[in-house]
């Protein structure tokens, strides 16, 4: 069972629909304050997806605790606010973006190699809805920047060893290249299949 943590955002169900078209596993949507991390462990998730949302990660219910608890246990994908939460949990700072980006497409450029971008072009267009970003000056060694926007802001990070992936842009948006958006979700689902035999929570 996949768990999609809803950070009280209208994009959550767009993400749910995209995942649902590609996943053979059932998906359950839960609010970020509906369960404690300990309660969620008892439900034996195979994967955790952290939705977009308003505000800052530290104010998003149990989001940071859930991320901390499941890191290294099951594959995690954070989108927008979920991506920023990954930055915070790893010790990076989340700061105001140089420019407010709400409903605007940008060109993304991949940096290095990440399983999350397998079979994706090195540059593609994606939708941005955010006023906060992970501060590049505070990225810890354990996190790798895997994509940036044309303005230089961090748009994706990964901790490959612990199966933690974040994207600042919105793969579920109609303004994102649909093939890339779908491929990112396919790549995430592939990580769940790889991790399943090792999943201590299943």
VOBADREN-607819 format. One record per residue: x, y, z of N, C-alpha, C in turn. Coordinates in Angstrom, 1 decimal, padded with zeros to 4 digits. Example, Ala and Ser with C-alpha at 12.3 -4.5 7.8 and 13.67 -1.06 7.14 Angstrom:
% residues 2
+--------+--------+--------+--------+--------+--------+--------+--------+--------+
|   n.xx |   n.yy |   n.zz |  ca.xx |  ca.yy |  ca.zz |   c.xx |   c.yy |   c.zz |
+--------+--------+--------+--------+--------+--------+--------+--------+--------+
|  013.2 | -005.7 |  007.8 |  012.3 | -004.5 |  007.8 |  013.2 | -003.3 |  007.8 |
|  012.8 | -002.2 |  007.1 |  013.7 | -001.1 |  007.1 |  012.9 |  000.0 |  007.9 |
+--------+--------+--------+--------+--------+--------+--------+--------+--------+
This chain:
% residues 202
+--------+--------+--------+--------+--------+--------+--------+--------+--------+
|   n.xx |   n.yy |   n.zz |  ca.xx |  ca.yy |  ca.zz |   c.xx |   c.yy |   c.zz |
+--------+--------+--------+--------+--------+--------+--------+--------+--------+
|  000.8 | -001.2 |  000.0 |  000.0 |  000.0 |  000.0 |  000.9 |  001.3 |  000.0 |
|  000.6 |  002.1 | -001.0 |  001.3 |  003.4 | -001.0 |  000.5 |  004.4 | -000.2 |
|  001.2 |  005.3 |  000.5 |  000.6 |  006.3 |  001.3 |  001.0 |  007.7 |  000.8 |
|  000.0 |  008.5 |  000.4 |  000.2 |  009.8 | -000.1 | -000.2 |  010.8 |  001.0 |
|  000.8 |  011.5 |  001.5 |  000.6 |  012.4 |  002.7 |  000.1 |  013.7 |  002.1 |
| -001.2 |  014.1 |  002.4 | -001.8 |  015.3 |  001.9 | -001.5 |  016.4 |  002.8 |
| -000.7 |  017.4 |  002.3 | -000.4 |  018.6 |  003.0 | -001.4 |  019.7 |  002.8 |
| -002.7 |  019.3 |  002.7 | -003.8 |  020.2 |  002.6 | -003.6 |  021.1 |  001.3 |
| -003.5 |  020.4 |  000.2 | -003.2 |  021.1 | -001.1 | -004.1 |  020.6 | -002.2 |
| -004.5 |  021.5 | -003.1 | -005.4 |  021.1 | -004.2 | -004.7 |  020.2 | -005.2 |
| -003.4 |  020.3 | -005.2 | -002.6 |  019.4 | -006.2 | -002.5 |  018.0 | -005.7 |
| -002.9 |  017.7 | -004.5 | -002.7 |  016.3 | -004.0 | -003.5 |  015.3 | -004.8 |
| -004.7 |  015.6 | -005.2 | -005.5 |  014.7 | -006.0 | -005.1 |  014.6 | -007.5 |
| -004.5 |  015.7 | -008.0 | -003.9 |  015.6 | -009.3 | -002.7 |  014.6 | -009.3 |
| -001.9 |  014.6 | -008.2 | -000.8 |  013.7 | -008.0 | -001.4 |  012.3 | -007.8 |
| -002.4 |  012.2 | -007.0 | -003.1 |  010.9 | -006.8 | -003.6 |  010.2 | -008.1 |
| -004.2 |  011.1 | -009.0 | -004.7 |  010.5 | -010.2 | -003.5 |  010.1 | -011.2 |
| -002.4 |  010.9 | -011.2 | -001.3 |  010.5 | -012.0 | -000.7 |  009.1 | -011.5 |
| -000.5 |  009.0 | -010.2 |  000.1 |  007.8 | -009.7 | -000.9 |  006.6 | -009.9 |
| -002.2 |  006.9 | -009.8 | -003.2 |  005.9 | -009.9 | -003.2 |  005.3 | -011.3 |
| -002.9 |  006.1 | -012.3 | -002.9 |  005.6 | -013.7 | -001.7 |  004.7 | -014.0 |
| -000.7 |  004.8 | -013.1 |  000.6 |  004.1 | -013.4 |  000.9 |  003.0 | -012.4 |
|  000.2 |  003.0 | -011.3 |  000.5 |  002.0 | -010.2 | -000.5 |  000.9 | -010.1 |
|  000.1 | -000.3 | -009.9 | -000.8 | -001.5 | -009.6 | -001.1 | -001.6 | -008.2 |
| -000.4 | -000.9 | -007.3 | -000.6 | -000.9 | -005.9 | -001.7 |  000.1 | -005.5 |
| -002.5 | -000.2 | -004.5 | -003.5 |  000.7 | -004.1 | -002.9 |  001.9 | -003.4 |
| -003.5 |  003.1 | -003.4 | -003.0 |  004.3 | -002.8 | -004.0 |  004.8 | -001.8 |
| -003.5 |  005.1 | -000.6 | -004.3 |  005.7 |  000.4 | -003.8 |  007.2 |  000.6 |
| -004.8 |  008.1 |  000.6 | -004.5 |  009.5 |  000.9 | -004.8 |  009.8 |  002.4 |
| -003.8 |  010.4 |  003.1 | -004.1 |  010.7 |  004.5 | -003.6 |  012.2 |  004.7 |
| -004.3 |  012.9 |  005.6 | -003.8 |  014.3 |  005.9 | -002.5 |  014.2 |  006.7 |
| -001.7 |  015.2 |  006.7 | -000.4 |  015.2 |  007.4 | -000.5 |  015.1 |  008.9 |
| -001.7 |  015.4 |  009.4 | -001.9 |  015.3 |  010.9 | -002.9 |  014.2 |  011.3 |
| -003.2 |  013.3 |  010.4 | -004.2 |  012.3 |  010.6 | -003.6 |  011.2 |  011.5 |
| -002.3 |  010.9 |  011.3 | -001.6 |  009.8 |  012.0 | -000.3 |  010.3 |  012.5 |
|  000.2 |  009.8 |  013.6 |  001.6 |  010.0 |  014.0 |  002.4 |  009.1 |  013.1 |
|  003.7 |  009.3 |  013.1 |  004.6 |  008.5 |  012.3 |  004.6 |  007.1 |  012.8 |
|  004.5 |  006.9 |  014.1 |  004.4 |  005.6 |  014.7 |  003.1 |  004.8 |  014.3 |
|  002.0 |  005.5 |  014.2 |  000.8 |  004.9 |  013.8 |  000.9 |  004.5 |  012.3 |
|  001.6 |  005.3 |  011.5 |  001.7 |  005.0 |  010.1 |  002.6 |  003.8 |  009.9 |
|  003.6 |  003.6 |  010.7 |  004.5 |  002.5 |  010.6 |  003.6 |  001.2 |  010.8 |
|  002.6 |  001.2 |  011.7 |  001.8 |  000.1 |  011.9 |  000.9 | -000.3 |  010.7 |
|  000.8 |  000.6 |  009.7 |  000.0 |  000.3 |  008.5 |  000.9 | -000.3 |  007.4 |
|  002.2 | -000.5 |  007.7 |  003.1 | -001.2 |  006.7 |  003.1 | -000.6 |  005.3 |
|  003.4 |  000.6 |  005.2 |  003.4 |  001.2 |  003.8 |  004.6 |  000.7 |  003.0 |
|  004.4 |  000.6 |  001.7 |  005.5 |  000.2 |  000.8 |  006.2 |  001.4 |  000.2 |
|  005.5 |  002.5 |  000.3 |  006.1 |  003.8 | -000.2 |  005.4 |  005.0 |  000.4 |
|  006.1 |  006.1 |  000.5 |  005.5 |  007.3 |  001.1 |  005.7 |  008.4 |  000.1 |
|  004.7 |  009.1 | -000.3 |  004.7 |  010.3 | -001.2 |  004.3 |  011.5 | -000.4 |
|  005.0 |  012.6 | -000.4 |  004.8 |  013.8 |  000.3 |  004.3 |  014.8 | -000.7 |
|  003.0 |  015.3 | -000.5 |  002.4 |  016.1 | -001.5 |  002.9 |  017.6 | -001.4 |
|  002.5 |  018.4 | -002.4 |  002.7 |  019.8 | -002.3 |  001.8 |  020.4 | -001.1 |
|  002.0 |  021.6 | -000.8 |  001.2 |  022.2 |  000.2 |  001.6 |  023.7 |  000.5 |
|  000.8 |  024.4 |  001.3 |  001.1 |  025.8 |  001.6 |  002.1 |  025.9 |  002.8 |
|  002.7 |  027.0 |  003.0 |  003.4 |  027.3 |  004.2 |  004.8 |  026.6 |  004.2 |
|  005.3 |  026.4 |  005.4 |  006.7 |  025.9 |  005.5 |  006.6 |  024.4 |  006.0 |
|  007.6 |  023.6 |  005.7 |  007.6 |  022.2 |  006.1 |  007.4 |  022.0 |  007.6 |
|  008.0 |  022.8 |  008.5 |  007.9 |  022.6 |  009.9 |  006.5 |  022.9 |  010.5 |
|  005.7 |  023.5 |  009.7 |  004.3 |  023.7 |  010.1 |  003.3 |  022.8 |  009.5 |
|  003.8 |  021.7 |  008.8 |  002.9 |  020.8 |  008.1 |  002.6 |  019.5 |  008.9 |
|  001.9 |  019.7 |  010.0 |  001.5 |  018.5 |  010.7 |  002.6 |  017.7 |  011.2 |
|  002.5 |  016.3 |  010.9 |  003.6 |  015.4 |  011.3 |  004.5 |  015.1 |  010.1 |
|  004.6 |  016.0 |  009.1 |  005.3 |  015.7 |  007.9 |  006.8 |  015.4 |  008.2 |
|  007.5 |  016.2 |  009.0 |  008.9 |  016.0 |  009.2 |  009.2 |  014.7 |  010.0 |
|  008.3 |  014.5 |  010.9 |  008.5 |  013.2 |  011.7 |  008.2 |  012.0 |  010.9 |
|  007.3 |  012.0 |  010.0 |  007.0 |  010.9 |  009.1 |  008.2 |  010.7 |  008.2 |
|  008.7 |  011.8 |  007.6 |  009.9 |  011.7 |  006.8 |  011.1 |  011.1 |  007.5 |
|  011.4 |  011.6 |  008.7 |  012.5 |  011.1 |  009.5 |  012.3 |  009.6 |  009.8 |
|  011.1 |  009.2 |  010.1 |  010.8 |  007.8 |  010.5 |  011.0 |  006.8 |  009.4 |
|  010.6 |  007.2 |  008.2 |  010.5 |  006.3 |  007.0 |  011.8 |  006.4 |  006.1 |
|  012.6 |  007.4 |  006.4 |  013.9 |  007.5 |  005.6 |  014.7 |  006.2 |  005.7 |
|  015.0 |  005.7 |  004.6 |  015.8 |  004.4 |  004.6 |  015.0 |  003.2 |  004.8 |
|  013.7 |  003.3 |  005.0 |  012.9 |  002.1 |  005.2 |  012.1 |  001.8 |  004.0 |
|  011.5 |  002.8 |  003.4 |  010.7 |  002.6 |  002.1 |  011.1 |  003.8 |  001.2 |
|  010.9 |  003.7 | -000.1 |  011.1 |  004.8 | -001.0 |  010.2 |  006.0 | -000.7 |
|  010.8 |  007.2 | -000.7 |  010.0 |  008.4 | -000.4 |  010.2 |  009.4 | -001.6 |
|  009.1 |  009.9 | -002.0 |  009.1 |  011.0 | -003.0 |  008.4 |  012.2 | -002.5 |
|  009.1 |  013.3 | -002.4 |  008.5 |  014.6 | -002.0 |  008.4 |  015.5 | -003.1 |
|  007.2 |  016.2 | -003.2 |  006.9 |  017.1 | -004.3 |  006.6 |  018.5 | -003.7 |
|  007.3 |  019.5 | -004.2 |  007.2 |  020.9 | -003.7 |  007.4 |  021.0 | -002.2 |
|  006.4 |  021.2 | -001.4 |  006.6 |  021.2 |  000.0 |  007.3 |  020.0 |  000.5 |
|  006.9 |  018.8 |  000.0 |  007.5 |  017.6 |  000.4 |  009.0 |  017.6 |  000.1 |
|  009.4 |  018.2 | -001.1 |  010.8 |  018.3 | -001.4 |  011.5 |  019.2 | -000.4 |
|  010.9 |  020.3 | -000.1 |  011.5 |  021.2 |  000.9 |  011.6 |  020.6 |  002.3 |
|  010.7 |  019.7 |  002.6 |  010.8 |  019.0 |  003.9 |  012.0 |  018.1 |  003.9 |
|  012.3 |  017.4 |  002.8 |  013.5 |  016.6 |  002.7 |  014.7 |  017.5 |  003.0 |
|  014.8 |  018.6 |  002.4 |  015.9 |  019.5 |  002.6 |  016.0 |  019.8 |  004.1 |
|  014.9 |  020.1 |  004.8 |  015.0 |  020.5 |  006.2 |  015.4 |  019.3 |  007.1 |
|  014.9 |  018.1 |  006.8 |  015.2 |  016.9 |  007.6 |  016.7 |  016.6 |  007.4 |
|  017.3 |  016.9 |  006.3 |  018.7 |  016.6 |  006.1 |  019.6 |  017.7 |  006.5 |
|  019.0 |  018.8 |  007.0 |  019.8 |  019.9 |  007.6 |  020.0 |  021.1 |  006.7 |
|  019.5 |  021.1 |  005.5 |  019.5 |  022.3 |  004.7 |  018.5 |  023.3 |  005.2 |
|  018.8 |  024.6 |  004.7 |  017.8 |  025.6 |  005.1 |  016.9 |  025.8 |  003.9 |
|  015.6 |  026.2 |  004.2 |  014.6 |  026.5 |  003.2 |  014.4 |  028.0 |  003.3 |
|  014.7 |  028.7 |  002.2 |  014.7 |  030.1 |  002.1 |  013.7 |  030.7 |  001.1 |
|  013.5 |  032.0 |  001.1 |  012.6 |  032.6 |  000.0 |  013.3 |  032.5 | -001.3 |
|  012.6 |  032.1 | -002.3 |  013.1 |  032.0 | -003.7 |  013.4 |  033.4 | -004.2 |
|  014.4 |  033.5 | -005.1 |  014.7 |  034.9 | -005.7 |  013.5 |  035.5 | -006.3 |
|  012.6 |  034.7 | -006.9 |  011.4 |  035.2 | -007.6 |  010.3 |  034.2 | -007.3 |
|  009.1 |  034.8 | -007.0 |  007.9 |  034.0 | -006.8 |  007.5 |  033.3 | -008.1 |
|  007.3 |  032.0 | -008.0 |  006.9 |  031.2 | -009.2 |  005.6 |  030.5 | -008.9 |
|  004.5 |  031.0 | -009.3 |  003.2 |  030.4 | -009.1 |  002.5 |  030.2 | -010.5 |
|  002.5 |  029.0 | -010.9 |  001.9 |  028.6 | -012.2 |  002.7 |  029.0 | -013.4 |
|  004.0 |  028.9 | -013.2 |  004.9 |  029.3 | -014.3 |  005.8 |  028.1 | -014.7 |
|  005.9 |  027.9 | -016.0 |  006.8 |  026.8 | -016.5 |  008.3 |  027.3 | -016.6 |
|  009.2 |  026.4 | -016.3 |  010.6 |  026.7 | -016.5 |  011.3 |  025.5 | -017.1 |
|  012.5 |  025.8 | -017.7 |  013.3 |  024.7 | -018.2 |  014.1 |  024.1 | -017.1 |
|  014.0 |  022.8 | -016.9 |  014.8 |  022.0 | -015.9 |  016.0 |  021.4 | -016.6 |
|  017.1 |  021.4 | -015.9 |  018.3 |  020.7 | -016.4 |  018.8 |  019.7 | -015.4 |
|  018.9 |  018.4 | -015.8 |  019.4 |  017.4 | -014.9 |  020.8 |  017.6 | -014.6 |
|  021.2 |  017.2 | -013.4 |  022.6 |  017.3 | -012.9 |  023.0 |  015.9 | -012.5 |
|  024.0 |  015.3 | -013.2 |  024.5 |  014.0 | -012.8 |  023.4 |  013.0 | -013.2 |
|  023.4 |  011.9 | -012.4 |  022.5 |  010.8 | -012.7 |  021.7 |  010.5 | -011.4 |
|  020.4 |  010.3 | -011.6 |  019.5 |  009.9 | -010.5 |  018.5 |  008.8 | -011.0 |
|  018.2 |  007.8 | -010.2 |  017.2 |  006.8 | -010.6 |  015.9 |  007.5 | -010.9 |
|  015.6 |  008.6 | -010.2 |  014.3 |  009.2 | -010.4 |  014.2 |  009.8 | -011.8 |
|  015.3 |  010.1 | -012.5 |  015.2 |  010.7 | -013.8 |  015.7 |  009.7 | -014.9 |
|  015.7 |  008.4 | -014.6 |  016.0 |  007.4 | -015.7 |  015.0 |  007.6 | -016.8 |
|  015.6 |  007.5 | -018.0 |  014.8 |  007.6 | -019.3 |  014.1 |  009.0 | -019.5 |
|  014.6 |  010.0 | -018.8 |  014.1 |  011.4 | -019.0 |  015.2 |  012.2 | -019.8 |
|  014.7 |  013.1 | -020.6 |  015.7 |  014.0 | -021.3 |  016.5 |  014.9 | -020.3 |
|  017.6 |  015.3 | -020.7 |  018.5 |  016.1 | -019.8 |  017.9 |  017.5 | -019.6 |
|  017.1 |  018.0 | -020.5 |  016.3 |  019.2 | -020.3 |  014.9 |  019.0 | -020.6 |
|  014.0 |  019.7 | -019.8 |  012.6 |  019.5 | -020.1 |  011.8 |  020.7 | -019.4 |
|  010.6 |  020.9 | -019.8 |  009.8 |  022.0 | -019.2 |  008.9 |  021.4 | -018.1 |
|  008.9 |  022.2 | -017.0 |  008.0 |  021.7 | -015.8 |  007.4 |  022.9 | -015.1 |
|  006.3 |  022.7 | -014.5 |  005.6 |  023.7 | -013.8 |  006.1 |  024.0 | -012.4 |
|  006.1 |  025.2 | -012.0 |  006.6 |  025.7 | -010.7 |  005.5 |  026.5 | -010.0 |
|  005.3 |  026.1 | -008.7 |  004.3 |  026.8 | -007.9 |  005.0 |  026.9 | -006.5 |
|  005.9 |  027.9 | -006.4 |  006.6 |  028.0 | -005.1 |  007.2 |  029.3 | -004.8 |
|  007.3 |  029.7 | -003.5 |  008.0 |  030.9 | -003.1 |  009.2 |  030.6 | -002.2 |
|  009.4 |  029.3 | -001.9 |  010.5 |  028.9 | -001.1 |  011.4 |  027.9 | -001.9 |
|  012.6 |  027.8 | -001.6 |  013.6 |  026.9 | -002.2 |  014.5 |  026.4 | -001.1 |
|  015.2 |  025.3 | -001.4 |  016.3 |  024.8 | -000.6 |  017.5 |  025.6 | -000.9 |
|  018.1 |  026.1 |  000.1 |  019.3 |  027.0 |  000.0 |  020.5 |  026.1 | -000.5 |
|  021.0 |  026.4 | -001.7 |  022.1 |  025.6 | -002.2 |  023.4 |  025.7 | -001.4 |
|  023.6 |  026.7 | -000.6 |  024.8 |  026.9 |  000.2 |  024.7 |  026.0 |  001.4 |
|  023.6 |  025.4 |  001.7 |  023.4 |  024.6 |  002.9 |  023.2 |  023.1 |  002.6 |
|  023.3 |  022.7 |  001.4 |  023.0 |  021.3 |  001.0 |  024.1 |  020.4 |  001.7 |
|  023.6 |  019.4 |  002.4 |  024.6 |  018.5 |  003.1 |  025.1 |  017.5 |  002.1 |
|  026.2 |  016.8 |  002.6 |  026.9 |  015.9 |  001.7 |  026.0 |  014.7 |  001.3 |
|  025.1 |  014.3 |  002.2 |  024.2 |  013.2 |  002.0 |  023.2 |  013.4 |  000.9 |
|  022.9 |  014.7 |  000.6 |  021.9 |  015.0 | -000.5 |  022.7 |  015.4 | -001.7 |
|  022.2 |  014.9 | -002.9 |  022.7 |  015.3 | -004.2 |  021.7 |  016.2 | -004.9 |
|  022.1 |  017.3 | -005.5 |  021.2 |  018.1 | -006.3 |  021.2 |  017.4 | -007.7 |
|  020.0 |  017.0 | -008.1 |  019.8 |  016.3 | -009.3 |  019.1 |  017.0 | -010.5 |
|  018.6 |  018.2 | -010.2 |  018.1 |  019.1 | -011.2 |  018.0 |  020.5 | -010.8 |
|  018.2 |  021.4 | -011.7 |  018.1 |  022.9 | -011.4 |  017.3 |  023.5 | -012.5 |
|  016.7 |  024.7 | -012.1 |  016.0 |  025.5 | -013.1 |  016.9 |  026.4 | -013.8 |
|  016.4 |  027.1 | -014.8 |  017.2 |  028.0 | -015.6 |  017.6 |  029.2 | -014.8 |
|  017.0 |  029.5 | -013.7 |  017.4 |  030.6 | -012.8 |  018.4 |  030.1 | -011.7 |
|  018.8 |  028.8 | -011.8 |  019.8 |  028.3 | -010.9 |  019.2 |  027.7 | -009.6 |
|  017.9 |  027.8 | -009.4 |  017.4 |  027.2 | -008.1 |  017.3 |  025.7 | -008.2 |
|  017.5 |  025.1 | -007.0 |  017.4 |  023.7 | -006.9 |  016.0 |  023.2 | -007.1 |
|  015.9 |  022.2 | -008.1 |  014.6 |  021.7 | -008.4 |  014.4 |  020.2 | -008.2 |
|  015.5 |  019.5 | -007.8 |  015.4 |  018.1 | -007.4 |  016.6 |  017.7 | -006.6 |
|  016.4 |  016.9 | -005.6 |  017.5 |  016.3 | -004.8 |  017.3 |  014.8 | -004.6 |
|  018.3 |  014.1 | -004.2 |  018.2 |  012.7 | -003.9 |  019.2 |  012.2 | -002.9 |
|  018.8 |  011.3 | -002.1 |  019.6 |  010.5 | -001.2 |  019.4 |  009.1 | -001.8 |
|  020.2 |  008.7 | -002.8 |  020.0 |  007.4 | -003.5 |  020.1 |  006.2 | -002.5 |
|  021.0 |  006.3 | -001.6 |  021.3 |  005.2 | -000.7 |  020.1 |  004.9 |  000.2 |
|  019.3 |  005.9 |  000.6 |  018.2 |  005.8 |  001.4 |  016.8 |  005.9 |  000.7 |
|  016.9 |  005.9 | -000.6 |  015.7 |  006.0 | -001.5 |  014.8 |  007.2 | -001.2 |
|  015.4 |  008.3 | -001.0 |  014.7 |  009.6 | -000.7 |  014.9 |  010.5 | -001.9 |
|  013.8 |  011.0 | -002.5 |  013.8 |  011.8 | -003.7 |  012.9 |  013.0 | -003.6 |
|  013.3 |  014.1 | -004.0 |  012.5 |  015.3 | -003.9 |  012.5 |  016.1 | -005.2 |
|  011.3 |  016.6 | -005.6 |  011.3 |  017.5 | -006.8 |  010.5 |  018.7 | -006.4 |
|  011.1 |  019.9 | -006.7 |  010.4 |  021.2 | -006.3 |  009.3 |  021.4 | -007.3 |
|  009.5 |  021.1 | -008.6 |  008.5 |  021.3 | -009.6 |  007.4 |  020.3 | -009.5 |
|  006.3 |  020.4 | -010.3 |  005.1 |  019.6 | -010.2 |  005.0 |  018.6 | -011.3 |
|  005.4 |  017.3 | -011.1 |  005.3 |  016.4 | -012.2 |  003.8 |  016.1 | -012.7 |
|  002.9 |  016.4 | -011.8 |  001.5 |  016.2 | -012.0 |  000.8 |  017.3 | -012.8 |
|  001.4 |  018.4 | -013.0 |  000.8 |  019.6 | -013.6 |  000.7 |  019.4 | -015.1 |
| -000.4 |  020.0 | -015.7 | -000.6 |  020.0 | -017.1 |  000.5 |  020.8 | -017.8 |
|  001.2 |  021.7 | -017.1 |  002.3 |  022.5 | -017.7 |  003.6 |  021.8 | -017.8 |
|  003.7 |  020.6 | -017.1 |  004.9 |  019.8 | -017.1 |  004.8 |  018.9 | -018.3 |
|  006.0 |  018.7 | -019.0 |  006.0 |  017.7 | -020.1 |  005.4 |  016.4 | -019.6 |
|  004.3 |  016.0 | -020.2 |  003.6 |  014.9 | -019.6 |  004.4 |  013.6 | -019.7 |
|  005.2 |  013.4 | -020.6 |  006.0 |  012.2 | -020.7 |  007.0 |  012.2 | -019.5 |
|  007.6 |  013.3 | -019.2 |  008.6 |  013.4 | -018.1 |  007.8 |  013.2 | -016.8 |
|  006.7 |  013.9 | -016.6 |  006.0 |  013.7 | -015.4 |  005.6 |  012.3 | -015.1 |
|  005.1 |  011.6 | -016.1 |  004.8 |  010.2 | -016.0 |  006.0 |  009.3 | -015.7 |
|  007.1 |  009.6 | -016.4 |  008.3 |  008.8 | -016.2 |  008.9 |  008.9 | -014.8 |
|  008.8 |  010.1 | -014.2 |  009.3 |  010.3 | -012.9 |  008.5 |  009.4 | -011.9 |
|  007.2 |  009.3 | -012.1 |  006.4 |  008.5 | -011.2 |  006.7 |  007.0 | -011.5 |
|  006.8 |  006.6 | -012.8 |  007.2 |  005.3 | -013.1 |  008.5 |  004.9 | -012.4 |
|  009.5 |  005.8 | -012.5 |  010.8 |  005.5 | -011.8 |  010.7 |  005.3 | -010.3 |
|  009.8 |  006.2 | -009.7 |  009.6 |  006.0 | -008.3 |  008.9 |  004.7 | -008.0 |
|  007.9 |  004.3 | -008.8 |  007.3 |  003.0 | -008.5 |  008.2 |  001.8 | -008.7 |
|  009.2 |  002.0 | -009.7 |  010.2 |  001.0 | -009.9 |  011.1 |  000.8 | -008.6 |
|  011.3 |  001.9 | -008.0 |  012.1 |  001.8 | -006.7 |  011.4 |  001.1 | -005.6 |
|  010.1 |  001.2 | -005.6 |  009.3 |  000.4 | -004.6 |  009.4 | -001.1 | -004.9 |
|  009.3 | -001.4 | -006.2 |  009.5 | -002.9 | -006.5 |  010.8 | -003.4 | -006.1 |
|  011.9 | -002.6 | -006.4 |  013.2 | -003.0 | -006.0 |  013.4 | -003.1 | -004.5 |
|  012.8 | -002.2 | -003.8 |  012.9 | -002.2 | -002.3 |  012.1 | -003.2 | -001.6 |
|  011.0 | -003.7 | -002.2 |  010.0 | -004.5 | -001.6 |  010.6 | -005.7 | -000.8 |
|  011.6 | -006.4 | -001.4 |  012.2 | -007.6 | -000.6 |  012.9 | -007.2 |  000.6 |
|  013.4 | -005.9 |  000.7 |  014.2 | -005.4 |  001.8 |  013.3 | -004.6 |  002.8 |
|  012.0 | -004.4 |  002.5 |  011.2 | -003.6 |  003.3 |  010.9 | -004.2 |  004.7 |
|  011.4 | -003.7 |  005.7 |  011.3 | -004.2 |  007.1 |  009.9 | -003.9 |  007.6 |
|  009.2 | -003.0 |  007.0 |  007.9 | -002.6 |  007.5 |  006.7 | -003.4 |  006.9 |
|  007.0 | -004.1 |  005.8 |  005.9 | -004.8 |  005.1 |  005.4 | -006.0 |  006.0 |
+--------+--------+--------+--------+--------+--------+--------+--------+--------+
